Amino acid sequence: MAKIRIKSGWFQGGATKTSQQVASVMASVAWRVAQNTLKQMRSAGFDIEVGPQYFDFTREVLVFLTHVIDRMAYLRMEALNRAEFTTALVRRVAEVLQENEDLFLGLPPTGQPSHFETFIDLFNESADAYAEFGYDAQGPDFGFVRYLGHRIESFMPKKDQRWVIDQMMATEIPQAMEMLQRAMQGALSTEPRAPRPSRGMARNMASAD
């Protein structure tokens, strides 16, 4: 399986990032991980149709990922910074999702919640349930991931319902966690990154080899 490339750092070294900066990076990462998860599920033969079901799946995965990233922040940040970070993260993820839903599904009918509000509501509604499950340095526990699988199971075709939980637990979430852990470490790092070699330098290095 080809891994997606995650940009999670800056070339400036030594500067501490604000909670909002880290949240913006991680929101972008969460979106890309969710899209990669959906792509892999479809490649594995699960029917996720373009349209409302596509965004139902994406929304549930993004809610799960934002809860996971919040747990990562809990292990790494002071309480005030974590609260600022998670608030900015959830809002930014909701904005990105809304931009895509508005574009591909259109605006909700008058009087209905916006796509932004729907995501925020779902995040809040699921918070108590996800809070019941454990998370440590190795990642979310069995129940944490299984709960996501059950939520996704509810809108999958009947032929896929038997297998979707196993697929999420055995394949998709472990890969997503690897990407998130790497991205969070990079986003919080204050270590300077080595500048990329210029094309000319890269050619000279190749010639020397």
Secondary structure by P-SEA (a helix, b strand, c coil): cbbbbbbcccccccccccaaaaaaaaaaaaaaaaaaaaaaaaaacccccccaaaaaaaaaaaaaaaaaaaaaaaacccaaaaaaaaaaaaaaaaaaaaaaaaacccccccccccaaaaaaaaaaaaaaaaaacccccccccaaaaaaaaaaaaaaccccccccaaaaaacccaaaaaaaaaaaaaaaaccccccccccaaaaaaaaaac
